Amino acid sequence: MAAKIEDYAGKVTVSDGAWGTELDKLGCPPGFCRESWNVSNPECVAKVAFSYVEAGAQIILTNTFGANRFVLSGHGFEDQVAAFNREGARISKQAAGDRAAVFGSIGPSGKMVMMSEVQEDELFEAFGHQAAALAEGGADALVVETMTELAEARVAVRAAKTTGLLVVACMTYDSGKDRTCTMMGVTPQQAVEGLIEAGADMVGCNCGIGIDNYVKVTALLREATDRPIWVKANAGLPEIEEGKVVYRMKPEEYGEKTLELIRAGANIVGGCCGTSPVFIAAIRKAVAGLKS
């Protein structure tokens, strides 16, 4: 069933955590096109989706973050956009059942508009193709996420809105004096204005340098809008230990800090890099005493 903005206004909803690292744990090789597993290894993708539902996520995403033609072309899969997105949505929908909503993930193209690496009409076509396939696969809503360039994010939102589904738009904030601007220097207030003007139903932030920083960003987003706010922070900054990426923050600490995000104005809370189903279970535990 298509999601509606009123489903998330004035209450707290728990989303899922990272997907890439969970797929890697199941054997996805470094640098491999994870989205291709929607077709070649769907049982592993379904295992990740179901693990988040079991952990208590009320929203789960799809394994389609890089499933646009620009990213897929780097893996030789540019002709598989429709299949990867359609199957990604179908897998998550099956795992979610009637326990969670499915938001189709739309990530960046890897091209910069301001550097003339891509034209906006090219982006619109690419994101529109991806969004249509996600809708066809059964996604309840779409989330444009991990965007660093406002121009690209706005195009992605406009393309996603052609499906008629609810669209969330999230930028990554990790730059500037207070680390509350995007890489391009866009403030949360400027992003909110631009994204809503492009058609976003909800706005938010994801990825970044950690949950503490996103408490500040969330407060600024809340000052700029009364729309529901989506926040999925990283579990702190990564460190390299014996050749592996490690995040030091523990699930219980992340869960408790989620309460600070909520007090700052967040409505939908989950995790990004460094988080797992255990983190989502910790969030559910932390928010259990809140009024919904």
MODA-V652124 format. One record per run of one state. SS is the DSSP state (A for helix, B for strand, O for the rest). FROM is the first residue (numbers start at 0). TO is the last residue. If there is no record, write none. Layout:
BEGIN
((SS	FROM	TO) (SS	FROM	TO))
END
This chain:
BEGIN
((O	0	3) (A	4	6) (O	7	11) (B	12	13) (O	14	18) (A	19	24) (O	25	32) (A	33	39) (O	40	40) (A	41	54) (O	55	57) (B	58	59) (O	60	67) (A	68	72) (O	73	76) (A	77	95) (O	96	99) (B	100	105) (O	106	118) (A	119	136) (O	137	139) (B	140	146) (O	147	148) (A	149	160) (O	161	164) (B	165	170) (O	171	173) (B	174	174) (O	175	179) (B	180	180) (O	181	185) (B	186	186) (A	187	197) (O	198	200) (B	201	206) (O	207	209) (A	210	223) (O	224	227) (B	228	232) (O	233	237) (B	238	240) (O	241	242) (B	243	245) (O	246	249) (A	250	263) (O	264	266) (B	267	270) (O	271	275) (A	276	286) (O	287	291))
END
